Amino acid sequence: MSILEKRLVVLGSTGSIGSQTLDVVDQLRMLGYAFRIVGLSAGRDSDAFRAQIDRTKPRMIAVAARQDADRLQIDYPDTNVCWGPDGLIRLAQSADVDLVVNALVGSIGLEPTLAALKENKAVALANKESLAIGGCLIQALLRDGSGSLLSIDSEHHALYRCLGDRPIEEVARLILTASGGPFLRTDASDLAHVSPEQALAHPTWSMGKRITIDCATMVNKAFEVIGAHQLFGVDFARIDVLIHPDSWVHSLVEFVDGSLLAELGPRDMRIAIQGILCHPKRMPTGLTRLPLEKGLRIEFEPFPHARYPAFATVLQAAKLGGSALAAMNAADEVLITRFLQREIPFPSIATGLHRILESWSHEIAPLEGTIDLQTLFRVDAWARTQSQKVRI
């Protein structure tokens, strides 16, 4: 095996981040890096997943349903095919894996993250929900073991680059940028009438459905703030968000001497993915450079908290602690689905989150003890049930 070879598992390989990860691996191989894809997972059997299997020839694959696994095992007899949550854990804990890329969406990503860290693996985490709902469990494993975690997120990656080796005591605040999503300029009275298609039309990024709606409500930005708090050990009071509609500036760090460092770059997740795969090196990406010579306007605006009430609700849950964020994440998934199916209007996502947090505070929090994985699963199930029937 080459000294430089990295052996990867990609969980959620057919999604946006997963598929871009495989593209980055191909690009890095052309630059002389040696990567081997040991395992892939996808939600279901599909032409896209089979094309990835044929392209990367993994030793092990996983899908959600047993019938899909049985079908794939027949067609790929030399590949170890597994299924369900246990399949994800088996991939994450495989002995011949150096790096687990977790590009799953939702709370399903938490257990394989924990499983990989228990085996002292390196985890490249695109699953923001893991860090939000299971941050205390993740931090305990990082503290007690030799595993490592880096976030595949454009804002978090920019913070890594700006901070470098500077001690956190020199930081006055971390500043994340937000485009504002598709409804930044929409009159508040019109939000009740926006369609799912309008909400999915993000002005600067191309992403999956859930994260795109989360960008419209700013739940995604709240998760990023929580992630920055967990990753860098900075108080919530020292993490700010600015509106930056063009998305050229991904994050800024303001130091105690009043100076700032910012990372600018193309609006392309492959930079963050490649940065993590090659960490701490920088390698050519082949992406189009920013058109600085043609003129590039960079504008910031204060974050309009009243326009994005879900942002404050999710951050309130983070500060309450316990299983509150598990309830928020589960409720968010259900409410987004209801909106996409045209059962509820867009503002009801934020309203529903607020009501679920109120219910959690009265029904769950007073009885809550030690937080473990089973507690988070129970609260997840409770919140999903509540979100299906909550009156909005």
Secondary structure, 3 states (H helix, E strand, C coil): CCCCCEEEEEECCCCHHHHHHHHHHHHHHHCCCCEEEEEEECCCCCHHHHHHHHHHCCCEEEECCHHHHHHHHHHCCCCEEEEHHHHHHHHHCCCCCCEEEECCCCHHHHHHHHHHHHCCCEEEECCHHHHHHCHHHHHHHHHHCCCEEEECCHHHHHHHHHHCCCCHHHEEEEEEEECCHHHCCCCHHHHHHCCHHHHCCCCCCCCCHHHHHHHHHCHHHHHHHHHHHHHHCCCHHHEEEEECCCCCEEEEEEECCCCEEEEECCCCHHHHHHHHHCCCCCCCCCCCCCCHHHCCCCCCEECCHHHCHHHHHHHHHHHHCCCHHHHHHHHHHHHHHHHHCCCCCCHHHHHHHHHHHHHHHHHCHHHCCCCCHHHHHHHHHHHHHHHHHCCC
